[in-house]
Amino acid sequence: MYNFTFHRPGTVRQAANLLGKNPEGKILAGGHSLLPVMKQRLAQPSALIDLSKVEGLNAIEHKGRSVTIGAMATHFEVANSPVVKEAIPALAALAGSIGDPAVRHRGTIGGSLANNDPNADYPAACLGLGATIITNKRRIAADDYFTGMFSTALEPDEIITKVSFPVAKKAAYEKFRHPASGFALVGVFVSKRGSDIRVAVTGAGANGVFRVKSFEEALKKRFAAKSIEGLTVPANGMSSDIHAGAEYRAHLVAVMAKRALAKA
């Protein structure tokens, strides 16, 4: 490690001001992604701005036709929230599948979305449900938020405060889990909310999370696994690494999508 300034603000406004004064600073939420890369000196922020003392950032509420989750809500809190379990059980199940107990008790939804790891689970839920990411400045639709691998539409001094998820009539998530990390080699979130049909994929795309429009079109006729029988996604544009090749990931997208549809 190396020297940096540690700040623990009490409000989002104070955190944003500190971030504006420290262009090379980083927001600290759960720290599961940031601290390891700091130890490896892959990131060297001049300041850490810890959000753990900002009150209300872990609140979970069901208002109208949406569930709003505070950015500092841990994966454990989302997975075990009676509100989420009742309104969007697929989202609770997704949160409960993240990592291991240590990760779930410390990692946060806001931190995951700000980092936008290409193998993370929450991006699939956001894109798959048509969520809105709410910051200290504005509201960003999930379709506009994810801009690439580890890349988002967040501005340098912008902080995620909460995420609003529409309640879907049907929804489910299935992933092919990496046995060591729990990350998704391929994860597929499907949902149906009126005429809005969504199929979002994480872990597979070379540019991060994406929607499968061909599957969505087929599912408009009937929201069932049989509707996408015979459909595939091209290996071109898929991620390839030591864990799985592009062709294998492309195959898994269809397999996980069918399983999610059967569950939904």
C-alpha positions in Angstrom: 0.0 0.0 0.0 1.0 3.7 -0.1 0.0 7.0 1.5 -3.5 8.3 0.9 -6.0 10.5 2.8 -9.0 8.8 4.4 -12.3 10.7 4.7 -15.5 9.6 6.4 -18.2 12.1 5.5 -21.7 12.1 7.1 -23.7 13.2 4.1 -23.8 12.6 0.3 -23.2 16.3 -0.2 -20.0 16.2 1.9 -18.8 13.1 0.0 -19.5 14.8 -3.4 -17.6 17.9 -2.3 -14.6 15.8 -1.2 -14.7 13.9 -4.5 -14.7 17.2 -6.3 -11.7 18.4 -4.4 -9.8 15.2 -4.9 -10.0 14.3 -8.6 -7.8 11.3 -8.1 -9.9 10.1 -5.1 -12.1 7.1 -5.0 -15.4 6.3 -3.2 -15.2 3.4 -0.8 -18.3 1.3 -0.4 -17.8 -2.4 0.5 -14.2 -2.3 -0.8 -14.1 -5.8 -2.2 -13.1 -4.6 -5.6 -11.1 -1.4 -4.8 -8.9 -2.6 -1.9 -7.5 -5.6 -3.7 -6.4 -3.5 -6.7 -4.9 -1.0 -4.4 -2.9 -3.7 -2.7 -1.6 -4.7 -6.2 -0.9 -1.1 -7.0 -3.2 -1.2 -10.0 -5.1 1.7 -8.5 -3.4 4.5 -6.5 -6.1 7.0 -5.4 -5.0 10.1 -3.5 -7.9 9.8 -1.2 -10.6 7.3 -0.1 -14.0 8.7 0.7 -15.8 6.2 2.9 -19.7 6.2 2.6 -20.3 3.9 5.6 -21.3 6.7 7.9 -23.8 8.3 5.5 -27.2 7.6 7.0 -30.0 6.2 5.0 -27.9 4.9 2.1 -28.9 1.3 2.8 -32.7 1.8 2.9 -34.9 -0.6 1.0 -38.5 0.6 0.1 -41.4 -0.6 -2.0 -43.3 2.4 -3.4 -45.9 2.0 -6.1 -44.7 -0.2 -8.8 -41.0 -0.1 -8.0 -38.5 -1.2 -5.3 -35.8 1.3 -4.4 -32.6 0.0 -2.9 -30.0 2.3 -1.3 -26.5 2.2 -2.7 -24.9 1.0 0.5 -27.3 -1.9 1.0 -25.2 -5.1 1.2 -25.9 -8.1 -0.9 -27.0 -9.9 2.2 -29.5 -7.2 3.0 -31.0 -7.3 -0.5 -31.1 -11.1 -0.5 -32.9 -11.2 2.9 -35.1 -8.2 2.6 -38.8 -9.1 3.0 -39.6 -6.2 0.7 -37.4 -7.5 -2.1 -38.4 -11.2 -1.6 -42.1 -10.3 -1.9 -41.9 -7.8 -4.8 -39.0 -9.1 -6.9 -38.0 -12.5 -5.6 -35.6 -13.0 -8.6 -33.6 -10.0 -7.4 -33.4 -11.4 -3.9 -32.2 -14.8 -5.3 -29.6 -13.1 -7.5 -28.2 -11.2 -4.5 -28.1 -14.4 -2.5 -26.0 -16.1 -5.2 -23.2 -13.5 -5.1 -19.8 -14.7 -3.9 -19.7 -16.2 -0.4 -21.1 -15.1 3.0 -18.1 -12.8 3.6 -18.6 -11.0 0.3 -22.4 -10.8 0.7 -22.1 -9.2 4.2 -19.7 -6.5 3.0 -20.2 -5.9 -0.7 -22.8 -3.3 -1.7 -25.1 -2.9 -4.7 -23.9 0.6 -5.4 -20.2 -0.4 -5.3 -20.9 -3.3 -7.7 -22.7 -1.0 -10.2 -20.1 1.7 -10.0 -17.3 -0.8 -10.7 -19.3 -2.6 -13.4 -17.3 -5.8 -13.4 -18.1 -7.7 -16.6 -18.8 -10.9 -14.6 -20.9 -9.2 -11.8 -24.6 -10.1 -11.3 -26.3 -6.8 -10.5 -25.7 -5.3 -14.0 -27.8 -8.2 -15.4 -30.6 -7.4 -12.9 -30.5 -3.7 -13.7 -30.6 -4.2 -17.5 -32.9 -7.1 -17.2 -35.5 -5.2 -15.2 -35.1 -1.8 -16.8 -33.9 -0.2 -13.5 -32.9 3.4 -13.0 -29.6 4.3 -11.3 -30.1 7.4 -9.1 -27.1 9.6 -8.3 -26.6 12.8 -6.4 -27.1 14.6 -9.7 -29.6 12.7 -11.9 -31.5 9.6 -12.8 -29.8 7.3 -15.4 -31.7 4.5 -17.2 -29.9 1.2 -17.1 -29.9 1.1 -20.9 -27.8 4.3 -20.9 -25.7 3.5 -17.8 -23.5 0.6 -18.8 -21.1 1.8 -21.4 -18.5 -1.0 -21.5 -16.2 -3.2 -19.5 -15.6 -1.5 -16.1 -17.1 1.6 -17.7 -20.3 3.5 -16.8 -22.0 6.8 -17.6 -21.1 8.2 -14.1 -19.3 11.5 -14.2 -16.1 12.0 -12.1 -17.9 13.6 -9.2 -21.1 11.6 -9.4 -22.1 9.2 -6.6 -24.8 6.5 -6.8 -27.3 7.0 -4.0 -30.0 4.4 -4.8 -31.3 2.1 -7.5 -35.0 1.9 -8.5 -36.2 -1.5 -9.9 -39.7 -1.8 -11.6 -41.7 -4.7 -10.3 -42.0 -7.3 -13.1 -44.9 -9.7 -13.6 -42.4 -12.5 -14.2 -38.6 -12.5 -13.7 -35.8 -15.0 -13.0 -32.0 -15.2 -13.0 -29.8 -18.2 -13.9 -26.0 -18.2 -14.0 -23.2 -20.7 -14.7 -21.2 -20.0 -11.6 -17.4 -19.9 -11.4 -16.7 -22.5 -8.7 -14.1 -20.4 -6.9 -15.2 -16.8 -7.1 -18.9 -17.2 -7.5 -18.8 -14.7 -10.4 -21.0 -15.5 -13.4 -19.2 -17.2 -16.3 -22.5 -16.5 -17.9 -25.6 -15.1 -16.2 -29.0 -14.4 -17.8 -31.8 -12.3 -16.3 -35.2 -12.4 -18.0 -38.3 -10.4 -17.2 -41.8 -9.6 -18.4 -43.5 -6.3 -17.4 -46.5 -5.7 -19.6 -45.2 -5.5 -23.2 -41.6 -4.9 -22.0 -39.7 -8.1 -22.4 -36.0 -8.2 -21.4 -33.2 -10.7 -21.6 -29.9 -9.4 -20.1 -26.6 -11.2 -20.1 -23.6 -10.8 -17.9 -20.3 -12.6 -17.8 -20.3 -13.3 -21.6 -19.8 -10.1 -23.5 -16.4 -8.7 -24.3 -17.9 -5.2 -23.6 -19.8 -6.2 -20.4 -23.5 -6.7 -19.9 -25.8 -6.7 -22.9 -29.4 -7.4 -24.0 -30.3 -10.2 -26.5 -32.8 -8.5 -28.8 -33.5 -11.6 -30.9 -34.6 -13.5 -27.8 -36.7 -10.6 -26.6 -38.5 -10.4 -30.0 -39.2 -14.2 -29.9 -40.6 -14.0 -26.4 -43.1 -11.3 -27.2 -45.3 -14.0 -28.7 -45.0 -16.3 -25.7 -42.8 -15.8 -22.6 -41.5 -19.4 -22.4 -38.4 -21.4 -23.0 -39.8 -23.0 -26.1 -40.1 -19.6 -27.8 -36.3 -19.4 -28.1 -35.7 -23.0 -29.1 -33.1 -23.1 -31.9 -32.1 -19.5 -31.4 -28.4 -18.7 -30.6 -26.1 -15.8 -30.1 -22.9 -15.4 -32.2 -19.6 -16.1 -30.6 -18.3 -13.0 -32.1 -18.2 -10.3 -29.4 -18.1 -12.9 -26.6 -15.4 -12.9 -24.0 -12.7 -15.6 -24.1 -10.3 -16.5 -21.2 -8.8 -19.4 -19.3 -12.2 -20.2 -17.8 -14.3 -20.4 -21.0 -14.0 -19.7 -24.7 -16.2 -17.4 -26.7 -18.1 -20.3 -28.4 -18.8 -22.0 -25.0 -20.1 -18.7 -23.5 -22.3 -18.2 -26.6 -23.7 -21.7 -26.1 -24.3 -21.0 -22.3 -26.3 -17.8 -23.0 -29.0 -19.9 -24.7 -28.9 -22.6 -22.0 -29.1 -20.1 -19.1 -31.8 -18.2 -20.8 -34.0 -21.3 -21.2 -33.4 -22.2 -17.5 -34.3 -18.7 -16.4 -37.5 -18.7 -18.5 -38.5 -22.1 -17.1 -38.0 -20.7 -13.6 -39.9 -17.5 -14.3 
